[in-house]
Amino acid sequence: MLTSTTTAPRPALDAFLACAELDELSDRRAALGALDAGDIAAIDAVLYHWSDLQAVANVLMYPELIARPQLVRHLLHALEDADHDYLALAAIVGLQPLGHGFFPEQHREQLAALLIARLPSARLAIAQRASVTLVSFLGADEVARVARFLDHPDDTVRHNVVVAIVAAVGVAAAGPLVRRTLAQGSLGADARASLVARAGELDALIAAGDPDRVRGSRLGAPLLAYLPNLADWPPAASR
């Protein structure tokens, strides 16, 4: 329920909520500083009404602006919003720096499941960004569910799935898993070539036995992907 307040939102918040250029959004966020009661009420109203898509997307990309008791509810709403999938993209981007330890295990599992569900998305930006964020959310028990995406048609997604598996279970377990995938014989040519290269990298890391080598290797970090503005995102009816 919204509560009334006599504190008017600051111009800095209005500028942040209306910002349509992602290249400017981080500066608009930095200009906000600490939120006052009017800011909090305005953000609550934006999320409650869920109608100003630009404002909702901007808030989702900086989820620390959302009141903690409501955070998971709004993130799940965005990730499940079939009519406005740009909001799913915004939530996926906002989730990336949070990862393990920020959420209770039950919520981490919910969010990880929704990220995995977005990997086969026809919207490549969503699939790629979901694979980036998954690196921070994938649990060891979920590795088997993402192994099939080692055959994803996009190399960024394939790479990030390997990175997520390494982060979840370590190179000693990731190496054999990738080798088993290669042995299946049903991979596409591009997927096979990229996995052969990554299997070699995993073998070298296993042989080195040095965790610092993993963090400094290509398999220690995901590949990022282009993030479009909302104005450049085709509406659902045109896809």
C-alpha positions, 0 to 999 in steps of 0.5 A, spaced: 500 500 500 502 506 498 503 511 503 502 519 503 508 524 504 509 531 503 516 531 501 516 532 493 521 528 489 527 531 487 529 533 480 535 528 480 530 522 481 525 525 476 531 525 471 533 518 473 526 515 472 526 519 465 533 517 463 532 514 456 540 513 454 543 507 458 550 511 457 547 516 462 543 512 467 549 511 471 551 518 472 543 519 473 544 514 479 550 517 482 547 524 482 541 521 486 545 520 493 541 518 499 534 517 498 529 521 502 522 519 504 519 523 497 524 519 493 522 512 496 515 514 495 516 515 488 519 509 487 514 505 490 509 508 486 513 507 479 513 499 481 506 499 484 503 502 478 508 498 473 506 502 467 511 507 466 516 502 463 522 507 462 522 508 469 520 501 472 526 499 467 531 504 470 529 502 477 530 495 476 537 496 473 539 499 480 535 494 485 538 497 491 533 503 490 528 498 491 525 497 499 528 490 501 522 487 503 519 488 496 525 487 492 524 479 490 517 480 489 518 486 483 524 482 480 520 476 480 514 480 477 519 483 471 522 476 470 515 473 469 512 479 465 511 476 458 508 482 455 514 487 457 520 483 456 525 489 456 523 489 464 526 482 464 532 484 461 533 490 466 532 486 472 537 481 469 542 486 469 540 489 475 541 482 479 548 481 476 552 484 482 548 481 487 549 474 486 550 469 492 550 471 499 545 477 498 538 473 497 536 467 502 537 460 498 530 459 497 530 466 493 536 465 490 534 458 487 527 462 484 532 467 481 537 462 478 531 458 475 528 464 472 535 466 469 536 459 466 529 459 463 531 465 459 537 462 456 533 459 450 530 466 449 529 468 442 531 475 444 539 474 444 540 480 448 536 477 454 539 470 453 546 473 453 545 477 459 542 472 463 548 467 462 552 473 465 548 474 471 547 466 472 555 466 473 553 469 480 547 465 481 548 458 479 548 453 485 552 446 484 545 442 484 543 446 478 549 445 474 546 439 470 540 443 468 544 448 464 549 443 461 545 442 455 546 450 453 553 448 452 550 447 445 547 454 445 547 457 438 551 463 441 558 463 443 557 468 448 552 464 452 556 458 451 562 461 454 558 464 460 555 457 461 562 454 462 564 460 466 558 459 471 559 451 471 566 453 473 564 458 478 559 453 481 563 447 482 570 448 480 574 446 474 576 439 477 568 438 476 567 442 470 572 439 465 569 432 465 562 435 464 565 439 458 568 432 456 562 428 457 558 433 453 563 433 447 563 425 447 555 426 446 556 427 438 550 431 437 553 438 438 553 443 432 559 444 429 560 451 432 559 449 439 563 443 438 569 447 436 568 452 442 567 447 447 574 443 444 577 450 446 574 451 452 576 443 454 583 445 453 583 451 457 580 447 463 585 441 462 590 446 463 587 450 469 586 443 472 593 441 471 596 448 474 592 447 480 592 454 482 585 458 484 588 464 482 590 462 475 582 460 474 580 467 476 585 470 471 583 466 465 578 467 460 574 462 464 574 466 470 569 472 468 563 472 463 563 475 456 558 481 456 554 483 451 550 489 448 545 492 452 540 496 448 535 502 450 528 501 451 527 505 445 531 501 441 527 494 443 521 492 439 515 491 442 512 484 443 507 484 437 513 486 432 517 480 434 
